[in-house]
Amino acid sequence: MALSVTPERFDELVDEALELIPEQLFDLVENCALIVEEEPDPEYGDVLGFYSGTPLSERTSQYSGVLPDRILIFRGPLLRLVSTEDELVEQVRITVLHEVAHFFGIDDDELDDLGYA
């Protein structure tokens, strides 16, 4: 059975995870929207989060006038993955930091080495 928390509490957990990002790094995150959705589109597969856009490491002087990158955090899969709120806090933290790392151009292999895969 999936853990039950209100959408507002889930959003608070996402905000708390974002607050863990050092300010000097967070200040570099621009033209990027973080969105909480209930479930991923089937095209994304079985995921907890998803980054879509041009990573900061690949942006050139030609990067302008584009729609914002998106970091999607999927509430349903995260709630089904855990059985306690403490586990949810940890998994939301890992997922948010994982997807923000993709914004910076850090790939899954590097994230795995860091414990965020």
Rosetta blueprint (number, residue, H / E / L):
1 M L
2 A L
3 L L
4 S L
5 V L
6 T L
7 P H
8 E H
9 R H
10 F H
11 D H
12 E H
13 L H
14 V H
15 D H
16 E H
17 A H
18 L H
19 E L
20 L L
21 I L
22 P L
23 E H
24 Q H
25 L H
26 F H
27 D L
28 L L
29 V L
30 E L
31 N L
32 C E
33 A E
34 L E
35 I E
36 V E
37 E E
38 E L
39 E L
40 P L
41 D L
42 P H
43 E H
44 Y H
45 G L
46 D L
47 V L
48 L L
49 G E
50 F E
51 Y E
52 S E
53 G L
54 T L
55 P L
56 L H
57 S H
58 E H
59 R L
60 T L
61 S L
62 Q L
63 Y L
64 S L
65 G L
66 V L
67 L L
68 P L
69 D E
70 R E
71 I E
72 L E
73 I E
74 F E
75 R H
76 G H
77 P H
78 L H
79 L H
80 R H
81 L H
82 V L
83 S L
84 T L
85 E H
86 D H
87 E H
88 L H
89 V H
90 E H
91 Q H
92 V H
93 R H
94 I H
95 T H
96 V H
97 L H
98 H H
99 E H
100 V H
101 A H
102 H H
103 F H
104 F L
105 G L
106 I L
107 D L
108 D H
109 D H
110 E H
111 L H
112 D H
113 D H
114 L H
115 G L
116 Y L
117 A L
